[in-house]
Amino acid sequence: MNNDDDDSYDAEASLAYNKFLVEKEKRDRPLKEAVLTEDVLRMYNFYIFDLENLEGNYIEEYGKTNNEIDLESSAWAVNDLFKTGTPLPGIDPRTGVYGPVIAAMGFTHAGHDYAEMEEYEKAIANYTKAIELNPRTIQAFLGRGILRCHLGEVKQAAFEDLTDAVDLNPLKLVERNKQGRAVLNLIDDEGIHDFRDCLAESLNARGSAFLRADLLDEALEDFDEAIKYAPNYHQLYIHRGVVNSLFGLYEESVADNTEAIRLQPDSDDAYACRAAAYVNLYKYQEALADYNKKLSISPGSAFDYINRAFCYSKLHDKEQALKDAEIAVQMDPSNEEVLRCLKRVHHELEKYEKTMRHQSNKGSD
């Protein structure tokens, strides 16, 4: 891109962002319902993707000291960008709008780093600052929503931050705008792919929150939609398989987890979930094969062993059933659910032995 193009593009981006700022004064959630124009989408695509290689500069230059995040220096940098227009390294200073957009990216990265360090209050503070600076920072809404779920605010996060992360995606805006199909043609294939991945990630996070909140219809709808945008993301099929099992749709759950395994053959979660669905379909041999595969991939939990023990008991393999049950209890001796499952295993074995004794006695008569 030559200098003339740069000048033209800067002016268009600045004008589009200023239009958004006008919307901000009018609405509580200003940008979600903003009219989608060609200039607006070009600006959005420009900042998110053409500047993607610069996202790390903010934290690298201003946000870290000896691998610790320094909020005071971060705040200084943001103030500097706002009031003096001093750019980050590599940013053209001619357009003042770059400041808050890039600073929001920086605070979002700081939020990610704090979250990894399990300093959740600081992470949320950084995500919140990013949203204040640029209310279209999808990853900040997504990060804050995921953390709020982790901290127990599941329903609130689903209906607030995670819904914003979904609704602010340009692909969702396009769905609601008459110019959408024409405007979408302005984005290159790489940009469309990134929008799809981002939307699938947001839908997956919100669907998972709905699942935790026992809002199964909403969860299923989100996982269905996420799969349309990211059909090769195996985790989505596992999550939808869980919801299908909770609805009693075990065949559908098997199909979902089979697809997850096709996409990710070493997915231990997919084998475990499919095994559970097979158990509910009384297909104990298939369930046993999946539990075996799951335990060959990862060490497994007490529940994996107790579940496999139950399959062995249903298949009348007393020795293996008791062996797995003993391992499960040793791994988690105080877990009441494991102990209840242990009683179930013993009951199945006793029932089978009683049946065999009865048949033997009938035969001798």
Order of alpha helices (4+ residues) and beta strands (2+ residues): alpha-alpha-alpha-beta-beta-alpha-alpha-alpha-alpha-alpha-alpha-alpha-alpha-alpha-alpha-alpha-alpha-alpha-alpha-alpha-alpha-alpha
